[in-house]
Amino acid sequence: MSSSRGKFSSDPAILMVPVLAFLVLGFVVPLAWFFIQTLHEIGDLSEI
């Protein structure tokens, strides 16, 4: 009975890993894309 309870308590932690990874990717990827676009614009302006 204690083993099933221990397994149940560890399930939320296991489920949070992909959720956190999804949130991090959803937040970092747009930021990285915006940062890269900004660098390209700065590079284009400096070349002119």
Buried (B, 14 or more C-beta within 10 A) or exposed (E): EEEEEEEEEEEEEEEEEEEEEEEEEEEEEEEEEEEEEEEEEEEEEEEE
